C-alpha cells in the first residue's frame, strides 16, 4: 500500500513538473511575441501616441492577455496584426519574430524598408501592405510562405522583376502589385496558379508580351500603365529582334531603344562588295552636311517662333452651364521681355508641368489637347475633368485671377501640398506655373462628393444615404484632416476650407479630403473672405485660419451629416416639423436650441430614423460634433482625438479568416446605386 501511494505521489509530482515546464515554456514564447511587438512599436510609433494601449500593467501581462489594439491571438500566440491607416513610420523587421502570424494588415501607413522580414513568418495567409513606402525587390524567399492566400503590396516603391518563385504559392487567390516600379517581363508561371482569382500589375515598368491566357483571365486593366507591354488587345504589337536568338519582345513603336551597331553578314559562297571610291565618299558626306544644315535651320526657326507666338491656355468658358470645352480654345500671351516674366520665369521653364511622382507623367501639350468637361466653379477657380490621349483621366483646377504669387513662393506652397501622401487625401499630381496661368493637376475621383450624396435628388425616388456609409465617410475625412494637422503640427498649417463638397469619393467609395493648402495662396484676410468652408466664430476677430478652426468646420460637417441639412438653411427650432418655414440660423446654434428644448429626435435626418438600433451611435456622434463646435477654440479636441472618438463609436474590424478581403471593409451598396456627383476639388 505504501509502495502504491509512493508511486502515485511520484506520478503526481512528475505531472506537476511537466505542467510547470509547459507553462513556463508557453510564457516564454508569449513573452517573445510581446517583446517583438514592443520592438515594432518603438520603431514605428516614436511618440508612443498611436498605439496608446500597448502597455504591460503587470509582469505577467502579455500582448494577448492585455487585448492590445489591432492584435488578435490564437492559443495565446499572436496570429493577426491589424493596424491600417495608423500613420506608423519605420521598418517591420521586428515582426519577423512572430512565427504564428496569419494575418498582417498594415495598409495605408508610412512603413519603409524591405519586405524580407515577412518571409520569416511562415504561417502567413493574408498580407495587406498597400499604401506604404516599402522599397527594394520582392524577395524570392516569399515562396516559403506556402499558406499564402492573398497578397496586396500595391502602391509602394518596389522595383526589380517579379520573382519566378511565386509559382510555388499554389494556394494564392489574389495578387496585387500595381502602382510600383517593377520591371521585366510578365512571368509565364502565372498560368500555373489555377486558384488565382485577382491579378493586378498595372502602373509599373513591365515590358514584353502579355500571355494571352492571362489577358483573357484578368482583363486589360490588370496590365494598363506599363508602356513596354505588347501583344494582345489594345496593346501595341510586338516586334521580335534577332532570328538566331530566342524571341525578345519589344513594343512596335518604342520611345527609346538601346543603340546597336550594324554589321554586314556575308552569305556563304559570296564575295563581299568592294568599298566606295573616294569621290563617292566625299559626295555622300557633302549631301549629308547640306541635309543636316537644312534640318537644323527648320528646327531653329520652329523654336524661335514657338515662344514668340501666343501660347494656349485653359478655357472654361463664361457660362456656368457649359459642359464641354477645349483647353486650347483660349489664347494668352505668357512671355514678355524677350521671353521672360518679371519674376524670372523663362519660356523654357513655363512649358513644363512639375510632377510629384515620376509615374504617369505627360507633357503640357497633351493636357492642352485633352478633351475637357467643366465640373464646376469654386471660390479659387474652375475645375475640369480632362481625358488624355491615352485614356488617363485627371482633374485640373485652373486658379482664378491667376493668383498673384511669385514663382518661388508658389513653388514652396506646391511642395507643401504635393509631398503629403495619405489614402484619405486627394493627391496633387502636378502643377504648372506662368505669370498669366496657374494650373493644378489632381487625381480624378469619379464618385462625386459627400455634399452631393447628402443633398442631391432629395425627394421621391432618392436612394437614402445610410448610416454605415455616412459614418465611414466622416471617419475617412477625419483621418485625412488629422494627417494634415499631424504632419504640420509645428508650423500649424490648416486645411482652411473644410466643407462637405471638399470630401470626395474615389472609385472604391473611400472618402478623400480635397483643396488642402490652397488657402496659402491668399492673404489671410482674403482667405477668410473668399474660402467657402464652414467658419469658426473666432475668425471674425482674428482674421486668420487655424487648425482649431478646421476642427470647428469639421464639427459643422458632422452636424450636416447627422441632420441632413445644408448649413445655409435650417428649420425654425420652435416649429421643427414645418419644412417650408426656414430661417438663416447658424447650424450649431440651431442644434443646441433643439436639444435644449428636448426636440433631440428632431435633430436627426429622417432618412436615418428608419434604421434600427443606431440611436446610441447617433447620439454619440452628436456629442462628438458638439465638442468640435464649442465657441472657445482652446476647448475643442484635436483631429487626432476626433478620429479616436469616431472609431470608438464604430470601426469595422477586419475579420480573421481565410476569406478576409478588402471588399469586406467597403462601404454599403447604396454608393453603387448613386449617380456620380460633381467633385468639389
C-alpha positions as CSV (number, residue, x, y, z in Angstrom):
1,X,0.0,0.0,0.0
2,X,2.8,2.4,0.9
3,X,4.5,1.4,-2.3
4,X,1.4,2.2,-4.3
5,X,1.0,5.6,-2.5
6,X,4.6,6.4,-3.1
7,X,4.3,5.6,-6.8
8,X,1.2,7.7,-7.1
9,X,2.9,10.6,-5.4
10,X,5.8,10.3,-7.8
11,X,3.5,10.3,-10.8
12,X,1.7,13.4,-9.5
13,X,4.9,15.1,-8.9
14,X,6.1,14.3,-12.4
15,X,2.8,15.6,-13.9
16,X,3.1,18.8,-12.0
17,X,6.7,19.2,-13.1
18,X,5.7,18.6,-16.8
19,X,2.8,21.1,-16.4
20,X,5.1,23.7,-14.9
21,X,7.6,23.2,-17.6
22,X,5.0,23.6,-20.3
23,X,3.5,26.7,-18.7
24,X,7.0,28.2,-18.4
25,X,7.7,27.4,-22.0
26,X,4.3,28.9,-23.0
27,X,5.0,32.0,-21.0
28,X,8.4,32.3,-22.6
29,X,7.1,32.2,-26.2
30,X,4.3,34.6,-25.2
31,X,7.0,36.9,-23.9
32,X,8.8,36.6,-27.2
33,X,5.7,37.7,-29.2
34,X,5.2,40.6,-26.8
35,X,8.8,41.6,-27.0
36,X,8.6,41.6,-30.8
37,X,5.5,43.8,-30.8
38,X,7.1,46.2,-28.3
39,X,10.1,46.5,-30.5
40,X,7.9,47.1,-33.5
41,X,6.1,49.9,-31.6
42,X,9.4,51.5,-30.6
43,X,10.5,51.6,-34.3
44,X,7.2,52.8,-35.8
45,X,5.4,54.8,-33.1
46,X,8.2,57.1,-31.9
47,X,6.0,59.3,-29.8
48,X,4.0,56.4,-28.3
49,X,0.6,58.0,-29.1
50,X,-0.6,55.9,-32.0
51,X,-0.6,52.5,-30.2
52,X,-1.7,54.0,-26.9
53,X,-2.8,50.8,-25.1
54,X,0.3,48.8,-25.9
55,X,1.4,48.7,-22.3
56,X,2.1,45.9,-19.7
57,X,0.4,46.8,-16.4
58,X,1.8,43.7,-14.6
59,X,4.8,41.4,-15.1
60,X,2.5,38.5,-16.1
61,X,0.6,40.5,-18.8
62,X,1.3,39.7,-22.5
63,X,0.1,41.2,-25.7
64,X,-2.6,38.6,-25.9
65,X,-3.9,39.0,-22.3
66,X,-3.8,42.8,-22.4
67,X,-6.0,42.9,-25.6
68,X,-3.7,45.3,-27.4
69,X,-5.2,47.4,-30.2
70,X,-5.1,45.6,-33.5
71,X,-3.7,42.3,-32.1
72,X,-5.5,39.0,-32.3
73,X,-4.3,35.8,-30.7
74,X,-5.0,32.1,-31.1
75,X,-3.8,29.8,-28.2
76,X,-2.0,32.7,-26.6
77,X,0.1,33.3,-29.7
78,X,-0.1,36.4,-31.9
79,X,-2.0,35.4,-35.1
80,X,-3.0,38.8,-36.5
81,X,-1.7,42.4,-36.6
82,X,-4.4,44.7,-38.0
83,X,-3.3,48.3,-37.9
84,X,-4.5,50.1,-41.2
85,X,-4.1,53.9,-41.5
86,X,-2.4,54.4,-38.2
87,X,0.4,56.7,-39.6
88,X,3.0,54.3,-38.5
89,X,6.6,55.0,-39.8
90,X,9.6,52.8,-39.9
91,X,10.6,49.2,-40.7
92,X,8.7,46.0,-40.0
93,X,11.8,44.0,-39.1
94,X,10.6,43.2,-35.6
95,X,7.5,41.3,-36.9
96,X,9.8,38.6,-38.3
97,X,9.8,37.1,-34.8
98,X,6.1,36.2,-34.9
99,X,6.1,32.6,-36.3
100,X,2.3,32.1,-35.8
101,X,1.3,35.3,-37.6
102,X,-1.5,34.5,-40.1
103,X,-2.9,38.0,-41.0
104,X,-0.8,41.1,-41.5
105,X,-2.8,44.2,-42.3
106,X,-0.7,47.4,-42.2
107,X,-2.3,49.2,-45.2
108,X,-2.0,53.0,-45.7
109,X,0.8,53.7,-43.2
110,X,4.3,55.1,-43.9
111,X,6.2,52.0,-43.2
112,X,9.5,51.6,-45.1
113,X,12.4,49.2,-45.7
114,X,12.2,45.9,-47.5
115,X,9.7,43.1,-47.4
116,X,12.3,40.5,-46.4
117,X,11.2,40.3,-42.7
118,X,7.8,38.9,-43.5
119,X,9.3,35.9,-45.2
120,X,10.2,34.6,-41.8
121,X,6.5,34.4,-40.8
122,X,6.0,31.0,-42.3
123,X,2.3,30.8,-41.3
124,X,1.2,33.9,-43.1
125,X,-2.0,33.6,-45.1
126,X,-3.0,37.2,-45.7
127,X,-0.7,40.1,-46.4
128,X,-2.1,43.6,-46.9
129,X,0.8,46.2,-47.1
130,X,-0.5,48.6,-49.8
131,X,-0.1,52.3,-49.5
132,X,3.3,52.4,-47.7
133,X,6.9,53.3,-48.7
134,X,8.4,49.8,-49.0
135,X,11.3,49.7,-51.4
136,X,13.7,47.1,-52.9
137,X,12.8,43.9,-54.7
138,X,10.1,41.4,-53.9
139,X,12.1,38.8,-52.0
140,X,12.3,35.4,-53.7
141,X,12.0,33.9,-50.2
142,X,8.3,34.7,-50.3
143,X,7.9,31.3,-51.9
144,X,8.5,29.7,-48.5
145,X,5.1,31.1,-47.3
146,X,3.2,28.1,-48.7
147,X,-0.1,29.0,-46.9
148,X,-0.5,32.4,-48.6
149,X,-3.9,33.2,-50.0
150,X,-3.9,36.9,-50.6
151,X,-1.1,39.4,-51.2
152,X,-1.5,43.1,-51.7
153,X,1.7,45.1,-51.8
154,X,0.5,47.7,-54.2
155,X,1.2,51.5,-54.0
156,X,4.7,51.2,-52.7
157,X,8.2,51.8,-54.3
158,X,9.1,48.2,-55.1
159,X,11.4,47.6,-58.0
160,X,13.1,44.8,-59.9
161,X,11.4,41.8,-61.6
162,X,8.6,39.7,-60.3
163,X,10.3,36.6,-58.9
164,X,9.6,33.2,-60.5
165,X,9.5,31.7,-57.1
166,X,5.9,33.0,-56.7
167,X,4.9,30.0,-58.8
168,X,5.3,27.9,-55.6
169,X,2.4,29.7,-54.0
170,X,-0.2,27.4,-55.4
171,X,-3.0,28.4,-52.9
172,X,-2.8,32.1,-53.9
173,X,-6.2,33.7,-54.6
174,X,-5.2,37.4,-55.1
175,X,-2.0,39.1,-56.1
176,X,-2.0,43.0,-56.2
177,X,1.3,44.6,-57.3
178,X,0.0,47.7,-59.0
179,X,1.5,51.2,-58.7
180,X,5.1,50.2,-58.0
181,X,8.3,50.4,-60.1
182,X,8.5,46.8,-61.1
183,X,10.3,46.0,-64.3
184,X,11.0,43.0,-66.6
185,X,8.6,40.7,-68.5
186,X,5.4,39.2,-67.3
187,X,6.3,35.8,-65.7
188,X,4.9,32.8,-67.7
189,X,4.5,30.7,-64.5
190,X,1.3,32.6,-63.5
191,X,-0.7,30.3,-65.8
192,X,0.1,27.5,-63.3
193,X,-1.6,29.3,-60.4
194,X,-5.0,27.8,-61.1
195,X,-6.6,29.2,-57.9
196,X,-5.7,32.8,-58.7
197,X,-8.9,35.0,-58.9
198,X,-7.5,38.5,-59.0
199,X,-4.3,39.9,-60.5
200,X,-3.2,43.5,-61.0
201,X,0.2,44.5,-62.4
202,X,-1.0,48.0,-63.6
203,X,1.2,51.2,-63.5
204,X,4.6,49.6,-63.3
205,X,7.5,49.5,-65.8
206,X,7.0,46.0,-67.1
207,X,7.8,45.1,-70.7
208,X,7.4,42.3,-73.2
209,X,4.4,40.3,-74.4
210,X,1.4,39.7,-72.2
211,X,0.4,36.0,-72.2
212,X,-2.9,35.7,-74.0
213,X,-4.3,33.4,-71.3
214,X,-3.6,35.9,-68.5
215,X,-5.0,38.8,-70.6
216,X,-8.2,36.8,-71.1
217,X,-8.5,35.7,-67.5
218,X,-7.8,39.1,-65.8
219,X,-8.6,41.7,-68.4
220,X,-6.8,44.8,-69.9
221,X,-7.0,46.8,-66.7
222,X,-4.7,44.4,-64.9
223,X,-1.8,45.3,-67.2
224,X,-2.6,49.0,-68.0
225,X,0.0,51.7,-67.4
226,X,3.0,49.6,-68.5
227,X,4.3,51.3,-71.7
228,X,6.5,48.4,-72.6
229,X,3.8,45.7,-72.7
230,X,2.6,44.5,-76.0
231,X,1.0,41.7,-77.9
232,X,-2.8,41.5,-77.4
233,X,-6.0,43.5,-77.2
234,X,-5.4,47.3,-77.3
235,X,-1.7,46.8,-76.6
236,X,0.8,47.5,-79.4
237,X,2.0,44.7,-81.5
238,X,5.3,43.1,-80.5
239,X,8.4,43.1,-82.7
240,X,10.9,40.3,-82.5
241,X,14.6,41.1,-82.6
242,X,17.0,38.5,-84.0
243,X,16.2,35.2,-85.6
244,X,19.1,33.1,-84.2
245,X,18.3,34.1,-80.6
246,X,15.3,33.3,-78.6
247,X,12.5,35.7,-79.3
248,X,12.7,39.0,-77.4
249,X,9.6,41.2,-77.4
250,X,9.6,44.9,-77.5
251,X,6.9,47.5,-78.3
252,X,6.4,48.0,-82.0
253,X,6.9,51.8,-81.5
254,X,9.1,52.1,-78.5
255,X,10.0,55.6,-77.4
256,X,13.6,54.7,-76.9
257,X,15.8,51.6,-77.7
258,X,19.4,50.9,-76.9
259,X,21.7,51.8,-79.8
260,X,23.0,48.8,-81.7
261,X,26.0,48.6,-84.0
262,X,25.2,47.3,-87.6
263,X,27.2,44.8,-89.5
264,X,27.0,43.2,-92.9
265,X,26.6,39.4,-92.8
266,X,28.0,37.6,-95.9
267,X,26.1,34.8,-97.4
268,X,28.2,31.6,-97.8
269,X,29.9,31.3,-101.1
270,X,29.5,35.0,-102.0
271,X,32.2,37.7,-102.0
272,X,31.8,40.9,-100.2
273,X,31.3,44.1,-102.2
274,X,34.1,46.5,-102.7
275,X,34.2,49.8,-100.8
276,X,33.1,53.0,-102.4
277,X,35.6,55.3,-104.2
278,X,36.9,58.4,-102.6
279,X,34.8,60.6,-104.8
280,X,31.7,58.7,-103.8
281,X,32.5,59.1,-100.1
282,X,33.1,62.9,-100.5
283,X,29.8,63.3,-102.4
284,X,27.8,61.4,-99.7
285,X,29.5,63.4,-96.9
286,X,28.6,66.7,-98.7
287,X,25.0,65.7,-99.2
288,X,24.6,64.7,-95.6
289,X,26.1,68.0,-94.4
290,X,23.7,70.1,-96.5
291,X,20.8,68.0,-95.4
292,X,21.8,68.4,-91.8
293,X,22.1,72.2,-92.2
294,X,18.6,72.4,-93.7
295,X,17.1,70.3,-90.9
296,X,18.9,72.5,-88.2
297,X,17.6,75.7,-89.8
298,X,14.0,74.4,-89.7
299,X,14.4,73.4,-86.0
300,X,15.9,76.8,-85.0
301,X,13.1,78.6,-86.9
302,X,10.5,76.5,-85.2
303,X,11.7,77.0,-81.7
304,X,12.4,80.7,-82.2
305,X,8.9,81.2,-83.4
306,X,7.2,78.9,-80.9
307,X,7.5,81.2,-77.9
308,X,7.0,84.4,-79.8
309,X,3.6,83.2,-80.8
310,X,0.6,83.2,-78.4
311,X,0.6,80.1,-76.2
312,X,-2.5,78.2,-75.5
313,X,-4.2,78.2,-72.1
314,X,-7.1,76.5,-70.4
315,X,-10.6,77.8,-71.1
316,X,-13.6,77.1,-69.0
317,X,-16.0,79.5,-70.8
318,X,-18.0,82.2,-69.1
319,X,-21.3,80.2,-68.9
320,X,-21.8,78.1,-65.8
321,X,-23.9,75.6,-67.7
322,X,-21.2,75.0,-70.4
323,X,-20.2,71.3,-70.0
324,X,-17.7,70.7,-72.8
325,X,-14.7,72.8,-73.7
326,X,-11.2,72.5,-75.2
327,X,-8.2,73.6,-73.1
328,X,-6.7,75.2,-76.2
329,X,-9.7,77.3,-77.2
330,X,-8.4,80.4,-75.5
331,X,-5.0,82.0,-76.0
332,X,-2.9,84.1,-73.7
333,X,0.5,85.7,-74.1
334,X,2.8,84.3,-71.4
335,X,6.1,85.9,-72.4
336,X,7.4,89.4,-72.4
337,X,10.8,91.0,-72.1
338,X,12.4,88.6,-74.6
339,X,10.5,85.6,-73.4
340,X,10.8,86.0,-69.7
341,X,8.4,87.0,-67.0
342,X,9.3,89.7,-64.5
343,X,9.5,87.0,-61.8
344,X,12.3,85.2,-63.6
345,X,10.2,82.6,-65.4
346,X,11.7,81.7,-68.7
347,X,9.8,80.4,-71.7
348,X,11.5,77.0,-71.3
349,X,10.5,76.8,-67.7
350,X,7.0,77.7,-68.4
351,X,6.4,75.0,-70.9
352,X,6.6,72.2,-68.4
353,X,4.4,70.6,-65.8
354,X,6.1,69.9,-62.5
355,X,5.2,66.4,-61.2
356,X,5.5,64.9,-57.7
357,X,5.5,61.3,-58.9
358,X,7.6,60.0,-61.8
359,X,5.0,57.6,-62.8
360,X,2.2,58.6,-65.3
361,X,3.8,61.8,-66.4
362,X,2.7,63.7,-69.5
363,X,3.6,66.9,-71.4
364,X,1.7,70.2,-71.1
365,X,0.8,69.9,-74.8
366,X,-1.0,66.6,-74.1
367,X,-3.0,68.3,-71.4
368,X,-3.9,71.2,-73.7
369,X,-5.1,68.7,-76.4
370,X,-7.2,66.7,-73.9
371,X,-11.0,66.7,-74.2
372,X,-12.3,68.7,-71.2
373,X,-15.5,68.8,-69.2
374,X,-16.2,71.6,-66.7
375,X,-17.1,70.1,-63.4
376,X,-17.8,73.3,-61.5
377,X,-16.6,76.7,-60.4
378,X,-15.4,77.4,-56.9
379,X,-14.0,80.4,-55.0
380,X,-10.5,79.6,-56.1
381,X,-11.0,78.6,-59.7
382,X,-12.7,76.3,-62.2
383,X,-12.3,72.5,-62.2
384,X,-12.2,70.4,-65.3
385,X,-12.2,66.7,-66.0
386,X,-9.5,66.1,-68.6
387,X,-9.2,62.9,-70.6
388,X,-5.7,62.5,-72.2
389,X,-5.0,60.8,-75.4
390,X,-4.0,57.5,-73.7
391,X,-7.3,57.5,-71.8
392,X,-5.9,58.6,-68.5
393,X,-8.3,60.9,-66.6
394,X,-7.2,63.8,-64.3
395,X,-8.9,66.7,-62.6
396,X,-7.4,70.1,-63.4
397,X,-8.0,73.3,-61.4
398,X,-7.4,76.5,-63.2
399,X,-6.8,79.0,-60.5
400,X,-8.9,82.1,-60.6
401,X,-7.4,85.5,-61.3
402,X,-4.0,83.7,-61.8
403,X,-3.4,84.3,-58.0
404,X,-0.5,86.9,-57.8
405,X,2.0,84.7,-56.0
406,X,5.7,85.0,-57.1
407,X,7.1,81.9,-58.7
408,X,9.4,80.9,-55.8
409,X,6.6,81.4,-53.2
410,X,4.2,79.4,-55.4
411,X,6.6,76.5,-55.8
412,X,7.2,76.4,-52.0
413,X,3.4,76.2,-51.4
414,X,3.1,73.4,-54.0
415,X,5.9,71.4,-52.3
416,X,3.9,71.7,-49.0
417,X,0.8,70.3,-50.7
418,X,2.4,67.8,-53.0
419,X,4.5,65.9,-50.5
420,X,1.6,64.8,-48.4
421,X,0.5,61.2,-49.1
422,X,-2.5,59.6,-47.4
423,X,-5.3,57.4,-48.6
424,X,-7.9,59.9,-47.4
425,X,-6.5,62.9,-49.3
426,X,-6.8,63.8,-52.9
427,X,-3.3,63.6,-54.4
428,X,-1.8,66.6,-56.1
429,X,0.0,65.1,-59.1
430,X,1.5,68.1,-60.8
431,X,1.3,71.9,-61.3
432,X,2.1,74.4,-63.9
433,X,3.2,78.0,-63.3
434,X,3.3,81.0,-65.6
435,X,2.7,84.7,-64.8
436,X,-0.7,84.6,-66.5
437,X,-1.7,81.0,-65.8
438,X,-1.5,78.5,-62.9
439,X,-2.8,75.0,-63.1
440,X,-3.1,72.2,-60.5
441,X,-3.5,68.6,-61.7
442,X,-5.1,66.1,-59.3
443,X,-6.1,62.5,-59.4
444,X,-9.7,62.4,-60.7
445,X,-12.2,60.9,-58.2
446,X,-15.3,59.6,-60.1
447,X,-17.9,59.2,-57.3
448,X,-18.8,62.8,-56.5
449,X,-18.8,64.5,-53.1
450,X,-20.3,64.0,-49.7
451,X,-22.4,67.1,-50.3
452,X,-24.0,65.7,-53.5
453,X,-24.7,62.4,-51.7
454,X,-26.3,64.2,-48.8
455,X,-28.4,66.7,-50.6
456,X,-28.7,65.5,-54.2
457,X,-32.1,64.4,-55.5
458,X,-33.9,64.9,-52.2
459,X,-37.5,63.8,-52.6
460,X,-39.3,60.8,-54.3
461,X,-37.1,58.2,-55.8
462,X,-34.0,59.2,-53.9
463,X,-31.8,56.4,-52.6
464,X,-31.1,57.2,-48.9
465,X,-27.5,57.6,-47.7
466,X,-27.5,55.0,-44.9
467,X,-25.8,55.4,-41.6
468,X,-23.0,52.9,-42.2
469,X,-21.9,54.8,-45.3
470,X,-22.1,58.2,-43.5
471,X,-20.0,57.1,-40.6
472,X,-17.4,55.6,-42.9
473,X,-17.2,58.8,-44.9
474,X,-16.8,61.1,-42.0
475,X,-14.2,58.8,-40.5
476,X,-12.2,58.8,-43.7
477,X,-12.4,62.6,-43.9
478,X,-11.4,62.9,-40.2
479,X,-8.3,60.7,-40.8
480,X,-7.3,62.8,-43.8
481,X,-7.7,66.1,-41.9
482,X,-5.9,64.6,-38.8
483,X,-3.0,63.6,-41.1
484,X,-2.6,67.2,-42.3
485,X,-2.7,68.5,-38.7
486,X,-0.1,66.0,-37.5
487,X,2.2,66.4,-40.5
488,X,2.3,70.2,-40.0
489,X,1.9,70.3,-36.2
490,X,4.9,72.6,-35.8
491,X,4.1,75.1,-38.5
492,X,0.3,74.7,-37.7
493,X,-0.7,74.8,-41.3
494,X,-4.5,74.3,-41.5
495,X,-6.6,72.9,-44.3
496,X,-8.6,76.1,-44.4
497,X,-11.6,75.1,-46.5
498,X,-13.3,72.2,-44.8
499,X,-16.8,71.5,-46.1
500,X,-18.8,68.6,-47.5
501,X,-18.2,69.5,-51.1
502,X,-14.5,69.1,-50.4
503,X,-14.9,65.5,-49.2
504,X,-14.7,63.4,-52.4
505,X,-15.2,59.7,-53.1
506,X,-12.7,57.6,-55.0
507,X,-13.6,54.7,-57.3
508,X,-13.9,52.4,-54.2
509,X,-16.2,54.8,-52.3
510,X,-13.4,55.9,-49.9
511,X,-13.6,59.5,-48.6
512,X,-10.8,61.8,-49.6
513,X,-10.4,65.4,-48.5
514,X,-9.5,67.9,-51.2
515,X,-8.4,71.5,-51.5
516,X,-5.7,71.3,-48.8
517,X,-3.2,74.1,-48.9
518,X,-4.9,76.5,-51.4
519,X,-5.5,78.9,-48.6
520,X,-1.8,79.5,-48.5
521,X,-2.0,81.2,-51.9
522,X,-4.2,84.0,-50.5
523,X,-3.7,86.8,-48.0
524,X,-5.1,85.6,-44.6
525,X,-7.8,88.2,-44.6
526,X,-8.7,87.4,-48.2
527,X,-8.7,83.7,-47.5
528,X,-11.4,84.0,-44.8
529,X,-13.5,86.2,-47.1
530,X,-13.1,84.0,-50.2
531,X,-13.0,80.4,-49.0
532,X,-16.3,78.7,-48.6
533,X,-15.6,76.4,-45.7
534,X,-17.6,76.5,-42.5
535,X,-16.2,79.4,-40.5
536,X,-15.4,79.3,-36.8
537,X,-16.7,82.2,-34.6
538,X,-13.2,83.5,-33.7
539,X,-12.3,84.0,-37.4
540,X,-14.4,87.2,-37.4
541,X,-11.9,88.7,-34.9
542,X,-8.5,87.2,-35.5
543,X,-8.9,87.2,-39.3
544,X,-6.8,84.1,-39.9
545,X,-7.3,80.4,-40.4
546,X,-6.1,77.8,-37.9
547,X,-6.2,74.1,-37.2
548,X,-8.6,74.8,-34.4
549,X,-11.0,76.5,-36.9
550,X,-10.6,73.3,-39.1
551,X,-11.9,71.3,-36.1
552,X,-14.9,73.7,-35.8
553,X,-15.6,73.3,-39.6
554,X,-15.4,69.5,-39.3
555,X,-17.9,69.7,-36.4
556,X,-20.3,71.6,-38.7
557,X,-19.7,68.9,-41.3
558,X,-20.7,66.2,-38.8
559,X,-23.9,68.1,-37.9
560,X,-24.6,68.3,-41.6
561,X,-24.3,64.5,-41.9
562,X,-26.4,63.9,-38.8
563,X,-29.2,66.4,-39.7
564,X,-29.1,66.0,-43.5
565,X,-29.4,69.8,-43.7
566,X,-27.2,72.1,-45.8
567,X,-25.5,74.6,-43.5
568,X,-27.2,77.6,-45.1
569,X,-30.8,76.8,-44.1
570,X,-32.3,75.2,-41.0
571,X,-36.0,74.9,-39.9
572,X,-37.2,77.1,-37.1
573,X,-36.4,75.5,-33.7
574,X,-39.9,76.4,-32.4
575,X,-41.6,74.6,-35.3
576,X,-39.3,71.8,-36.3
577,X,-41.9,70.0,-38.4
578,X,-42.7,72.9,-40.7
579,X,-40.2,72.4,-43.5
580,X,-41.3,75.3,-45.6
581,X,-40.6,77.9,-43.0
582,X,-36.8,78.3,-42.8
583,X,-34.6,80.7,-41.1
584,X,-30.9,81.5,-41.8
585,X,-29.8,80.3,-38.4
586,X,-26.3,79.1,-37.6
587,X,-26.4,75.2,-37.7
588,X,-24.6,74.6,-34.4
589,X,-26.9,77.2,-32.7
590,X,-30.0,75.5,-34.2
591,X,-28.9,72.1,-33.0
592,X,-28.2,73.4,-29.5
593,X,-31.7,75.1,-29.3
594,X,-33.5,71.9,-30.5
595,X,-31.6,69.7,-28.0
596,X,-32.3,72.3,-25.2
597,X,-36.0,72.2,-26.0
598,X,-35.9,68.4,-25.8
599,X,-36.6,68.0,-29.5
600,X,-33.4,65.8,-29.8
601,X,-35.1,63.3,-32.1
602,X,-35.9,66.1,-34.5
603,X,-32.2,66.8,-34.9
604,X,-31.5,63.7,-36.9
605,X,-32.1,63.3,-40.6
606,X,-35.4,61.5,-41.3
607,X,-33.6,59.1,-43.6
608,X,-31.6,57.8,-40.6
609,X,-34.5,57.2,-38.3
610,X,-35.7,54.3,-40.5
611,X,-32.6,52.2,-39.4
612,X,-32.9,50.2,-36.2
613,X,-30.5,50.0,-33.3
614,X,-28.4,53.0,-34.2
615,X,-29.9,55.6,-31.8
616,X,-26.9,55.2,-29.4
617,X,-24.4,55.8,-32.2
618,X,-26.3,58.8,-33.5
619,X,-26.3,60.4,-30.0
620,X,-22.6,59.6,-29.5
621,X,-21.7,61.2,-32.9
622,X,-23.8,64.2,-32.0
623,X,-21.7,64.6,-28.8
624,X,-18.5,64.5,-30.9
625,X,-19.9,67.1,-33.3
626,X,-20.9,69.4,-30.4
627,X,-17.5,69.1,-28.8
628,X,-15.9,70.3,-32.1
629,X,-18.2,73.4,-32.4
630,X,-17.8,74.8,-28.9
631,X,-17.2,78.6,-29.3
632,X,-13.9,78.6,-27.3
633,X,-11.2,77.3,-29.7
634,X,-8.9,76.1,-26.9
635,X,-11.7,73.7,-25.6
636,X,-12.1,71.9,-28.9
637,X,-10.5,68.5,-29.3
638,X,-7.7,67.8,-31.8
639,X,-8.5,66.0,-35.0
640,X,-6.5,63.0,-33.8
641,X,-8.8,62.9,-30.8
642,X,-11.8,63.2,-33.0
643,X,-10.7,60.2,-35.1
644,X,-10.4,58.1,-31.9
645,X,-13.8,59.2,-30.7
646,X,-15.4,58.2,-34.0
647,X,-13.5,54.9,-34.1
648,X,-14.9,54.2,-30.6
649,X,-18.4,54.7,-31.9
650,X,-17.9,52.2,-34.7
651,X,-14.9,50.8,-36.5
652,X,-15.4,47.9,-39.0
653,X,-12.8,45.4,-37.7
654,X,-11.3,43.1,-40.3
655,X,-12.4,39.5,-39.6
656,X,-9.7,36.9,-39.1
657,X,-10.1,34.1,-41.5
658,X,-9.2,32.8,-44.9
659,X,-12.0,34.7,-46.6
660,X,-10.8,38.1,-45.3
661,X,-10.8,40.6,-48.1
662,X,-10.7,44.4,-48.6
663,X,-14.2,44.2,-50.1
664,X,-15.4,43.2,-46.6
665,X,-14.4,46.7,-45.5
666,X,-16.1,48.5,-48.4
667,X,-18.9,50.9,-48.0
668,X,-22.5,50.0,-48.2
669,X,-24.2,49.1,-51.5
670,X,-26.0,52.4,-51.6
671,X,-23.0,54.0,-53.1
672,X,-23.1,51.7,-56.1
673,X,-26.5,53.0,-56.9
674,X,-25.8,56.6,-56.5
675,X,-25.2,58.8,-59.6
676,X,-21.9,60.5,-59.9
677,X,-21.9,63.9,-58.4
678,X,-19.7,66.9,-59.2
679,X,-16.3,66.8,-57.3
680,X,-15.6,69.9,-55.3
681,X,-11.8,70.0,-55.6
